[in-house]
Amino acid sequence: MTSPTGRRQPTSFGAVKHSGIDPDDAAKSAPRSAGGTRSAGSARTTSTARTSKSTSAAGGGLVFSTRWSDETMALAKAAHVVDRIDDPNAVPKAFNGWVTIAVQMWARLSPQRRAQERDRMTFPPATKNASRPRQFSLPEGARIALEEAMRADELIGHLEGRGTFVTHAVLYAAAAAANRNGGDLTIKPS
């Protein structure tokens, strides 16, 4: 599939969008501000114990908090904007919807492939001790995919929390967005 700008849109992104995620549900799950104290761990991402099952109309979803550096958040938002410009009909308008699709794309990879991709990932440089809580809401389909992928990772000896899993998913999706955009996340003039 090609976008109006002539760039090829990978089928995996479109396939995920149409695999049971209701775009309206993803758009309704806009991130809310989260409070809390800093937990021990990396300045780039740390899961907090704050998770709960969603009681929204979508039901069965997951609301959770994680900590991202400002640089990680800026990278993720830039990737979302680049994807929206590249193919506005295939990418949710809400940032949380883009994160939901990133989680499903990451979860669809085999545990071995996720391990390979994690080894290749480079995290944005974090400002010393700077991270902020970010709250996300995943619909039921993405929650199930996340939990099944995390169980599969555990079987090969890789343990990580939900927040770290989502961070890896977002970094993978940002790298894919950069590749579709010619290698970076700058907005190209029309």
N, C-alpha and C positions, 0 to 999 in steps of 0.2 A: 504494500500500500504506500502511496506517495502523498505527501502533503501538498498544499497549494504552492509552496515555495519550491517544490521539486525534490526535496530531501526525502529519502526513504525512511518511513516510520516502521521500526521493527514490529513484526507481527506479535511478538510476545507481549508488548505493552497493550496493544488493542485486544489481544486474546484475553488478557487478564481482565480488562475493563468489561468484557462481555461474558465473563465466566461466572456470573452470579452476584457480582457487586451491583447493587442498585445505586446508580449515580446520585439519585436524590438522597438516599441514606447516607452516602459518603459526604455529600455536601452539608447535610444536617449536622454531621459530627464535627463541626468546627472546633478547633482547639480553644480551651478555656484557660484562663490564667491559673496557675497553681502556686500555692505557697509551700512552706516546709523548710526544713533545715538542710544544710549541706551534709550529705552522707559521705562516708569514706570512699575513696576511689579516684579514678582518673578525672582530671579537669575536663576531659573531652566528653565523657558520658558515664553516668552512673545511674543505675536503676534505684528507685526508692521503693519502699515497701507499700506505697500507696497504689493499690490496684483494686478494682471492683468490677463486678459484672454490671453492665449498663442496664438501666431500667427504662430505656427509651422505647419508642414504638418498634424499633428494629429488633429489640430483645436479643439476649444472648451475646451481645457485643461486649467489648472490654474497654474500660477507661483506665488509663494508667499514666503515671508520671515518670519522666526520665530527666536527666540533666545533660544539657548540651552546651558546649562553648558557643559564644556568639559567632565564631567563625564557622562552626558546623551548621548552625542555623542559617547563616548567610549563604553558605554553599547550597543547602537544601532549597532555600527559597529561590535562589538563582536558577537552579535546575528546574524547579516548578515553572518559573516564568518562561524559561527557554522552551520547555515542552509545550506550554500553553500557546506561545507564539507560533511554534512549529506546526502544531495540529490542535487548534482550539476545540475541535469537536471530539477528540479522543481523550483529552485530559480534563479532569474535574477542575472547576473554577476554584474550589476551596482547597487550600493547602493540605488540610487533613485528608481530603480525598486522594490527593497525589501520594501522600504517605501511605494510605491504605493500599493503593496499587503497588507501590514500592515493596511493601511487606509481602504481598501476594507474589510478586515477581521473584523475590528473594526466596520465599518458601517453596516455590516450584523447582528451584535448583536442587540437585541431589546433594546429600550431605558432603560427599567428596568434593563436589564442585564448589559448594559454599566454603569449604576449608581452603581450597585453592584460591578463591577470590579474596577471602579474609587475609591470606598471606600476601596478596598483591596490593591490598588497600593501603593508602596513605591518608592519615587523618589530617585535617587542616591544623596548622599550628595554633595552639591554644594560648590565649593570653594567660599569664601566670595566675592560677587560682580563680579564674573567671569561668563560671558556668552558671546557668540559670535553669530553673525547673521548667520543663515543657510538658504540657498535658495533651494527650492524644486519646482519641476515641476510635476504636476499630469496630466495624460491623461484624456480625456473627461469622460470616464466611472468612474474613481475614483473621479473626481470632482463632478459628479452627485450623486454618492453614498455618498460622504462627505456632500454635501448640503442637501440631503434628510434626512440623519441621524441627522444633526444639527437641522433641522426643527422639526423632531420627538422629539428630546431632549427638544427643546423649549416648546413643548406641555405639557411636564411633569414638566416644570419649571426649567430646567437646561440650562443656557446660557453660552456659551464659544466661543472663537474665533477659527478660522481655525488652527492657530498654536498650541493652546492648544489641540484641537481635534486630530491633527496629533501626538503631543507628547504622548497623552494617547494611541493612536493606536500603536505607536512604543514601548511604555513600555509594552503594552499587548502582542505584538508580541515577544518582548525580553523574557518575562516570559514564553511564549509558547515554544520558542526555548530552553530555559534553561530546561524546563520540558522534552522536547524531547531528551535532551542531558544528562539526568541523574541528573538534578537539578542545574546545573551551566553552565556557558558559557566558560569553559576551553576547549581547543582543546584536544581531546583524541588521544593518539598515535594509529596508525593503527595496 
